[in-house]
Amino acid sequence: MNVKRKQNRGFTMAEMLVALMVASIILAAAATMAGALSAGKTANDQVSRNGAYLLQLQTRLTDLIMRANRVAGIDSQGLTLWLDKNNNGLPDIATEYVYVRTSATRDWVIISGTGFQENYKQSSNVQFYLDNADKALVKHITVQFNMVENGVTQTYTISGTLRGKTN
């Protein structure tokens, strides 16, 4: 009886090199895809943070401006709003002064008053505009600033009208 033996043959060196090249191409593509997904998530998170920041700052500034009776002071760093809570036109215990200003580097919007301070970061080149040089006649306030989103600088404007008396 003849028993035929099969010879176990392994992979040749050429087959192994081809398999390693194919595997390295697949791994490189997977690594590139993972990097792109990570960069996309980071950019999306930044846009979401900026959107939340803008909404919060817009809501707060618009509310303060609309509740203010007049602008009590302004300089290159910001402005002071006079909130006359009892609407008698006199500075008394019901009067609150709210300061809206920028940091020295103009990259923060800082809102402060009696017992509170709020800091809003991620802005730059913050500027305040009034519709009239005479503070007693100001009715409209505009705050303009820049934000960088994905390497592109965007200019945003928040405006509001004072509710109070002009005299």
C-alpha positions in Angstrom: 0.0 0.0 0.0 1.3 3.3 -1.1 0.6 6.3 1.1 0.9 9.6 -0.7 2.0 12.4 1.5 1.1 15.9 0.7 3.7 18.4 1.2 2.7 21.3 3.4 3.7 24.3 1.6 3.9 27.7 3.3 3.5 31.2 1.9 6.2 32.5 -0.3 8.1 35.6 0.6 6.4 37.5 -2.3 2.9 36.5 -1.0 3.8 37.7 2.5 5.1 41.1 1.2 1.9 41.6 -0.9 -0.2 40.8 2.2 1.8 43.2 4.3 1.4 46.0 1.8 -2.3 45.5 1.5 -2.7 45.4 5.3 -0.6 48.6 5.7 -2.7 50.4 3.0 -5.9 49.5 4.9 -4.4 50.6 8.3 -3.2 53.9 6.8 -6.7 54.6 5.4 -8.3 53.7 8.7 -5.9 56.0 10.6 -6.5 58.9 8.1 -10.3 58.4 8.5 -10.0 58.4 12.3 -7.9 61.6 12.2 -10.5 63.3 9.9 -13.4 62.3 12.2 -11.5 63.6 15.2 -10.8 67.0 13.4 -14.4 67.2 12.3 -15.6 66.6 15.9 -13.3 69.2 17.2 -14.4 71.8 14.7 -18.1 71.0 15.4 -17.5 71.3 19.1 -15.9 74.7 18.6 -18.8 75.9 16.4 -21.3 74.7 19.1 -19.4 76.5 21.8 -19.3 79.7 19.8 -23.0 79.5 19.1 -23.8 79.0 22.8 -21.5 81.8 23.7 -23.1 84.2 21.2 -26.6 83.3 22.3 -25.7 83.8 26.0 -23.9 87.1 25.4 -26.6 88.4 23.1 -29.4 87.5 25.5 -27.6 89.1 28.5 -26.5 92.3 26.7 -29.9 92.8 25.0 -31.7 92.4 28.3 -29.4 94.8 30.1 -29.6 97.4 27.4 -33.4 97.1 27.2 -33.8 97.5 31.0 -31.4 100.4 31.2 -32.7 104.0 31.5 -29.6 105.6 30.2 -25.9 105.4 29.6 -24.1 106.8 32.6 -20.6 106.7 31.1 -18.6 105.4 28.3 -14.9 105.2 27.5 -12.7 103.2 25.2 -13.0 100.1 27.4 -16.8 100.0 27.7 -19.9 101.6 29.1 -21.9 102.0 32.2 -25.7 101.4 32.1 -28.0 103.0 34.6 -30.9 100.8 35.6 -33.4 102.9 37.5 -35.6 100.2 39.0 -38.3 102.6 40.4 -38.2 104.8 37.3 -38.1 108.1 39.1 -35.1 109.4 37.2 -33.0 109.9 40.4 -30.0 108.0 41.6 -31.2 106.3 44.7 -31.3 102.9 46.4 -33.3 101.5 43.5 -30.6 102.5 41.0 -28.2 99.9 39.8 -25.1 100.6 37.7 -24.0 97.8 35.4 -20.6 98.0 33.8 -20.1 96.4 30.4 -16.4 96.5 29.4 -13.6 94.7 27.8 -10.4 93.4 29.2 -7.2 95.3 28.4 -6.4 93.0 25.5 -10.0 93.3 24.2 -10.6 89.6 24.2 -13.1 89.4 27.0 -16.5 91.0 27.5 -17.0 91.6 31.2 -20.4 92.4 32.7 -20.4 93.4 36.3 -22.7 95.1 38.8 -23.5 95.0 42.5 -22.6 91.5 43.7 -21.9 89.8 40.3 -19.4 89.6 37.5 -19.8 87.6 34.3 -16.9 87.0 31.9 -17.5 86.1 28.3 -14.4 84.8 26.5 -13.5 83.9 22.9 -14.1 87.3 21.4 -11.6 89.9 20.2 -11.5 93.5 19.1 -14.6 94.4 21.2 -16.0 97.9 20.4 -18.9 99.8 21.7 -21.0 102.3 19.6 -23.6 104.7 20.6 -26.1 106.4 18.3 -25.4 109.8 19.8 -22.3 111.5 21.2 -24.5 113.1 24.0 -24.9 110.3 26.6 -28.2 111.8 27.8 -29.7 111.4 24.3 -28.5 107.9 23.6 -31.2 105.5 22.7 -29.4 102.7 20.8 -26.3 100.8 21.8 -24.2 98.5 19.5 -21.5 96.1 20.6 -19.3 94.7 17.9 -16.7 92.0 18.2 -14.8 89.4 16.3 -14.7 85.6 16.8 -12.4 83.1 15.1 -14.2 80.0 13.8 -12.2 77.3 12.1 -9.4 79.8 11.2 -11.9 82.4 9.8 -12.6 85.6 11.6 -16.3 86.5 11.8 -17.6 89.9 13.0 -20.7 89.8 15.2 -23.0 92.7 16.2 -25.3 92.9 19.2 -27.7 95.9 19.3 -30.3 97.1 21.7 -32.5 100.1 22.4 -32.7 101.7 25.9 -36.1 101.8 27.4 -35.5 104.7 29.7 -35.9 108.5 29.5 -33.5 110.6 27.6 -33.3 113.5 30.0 
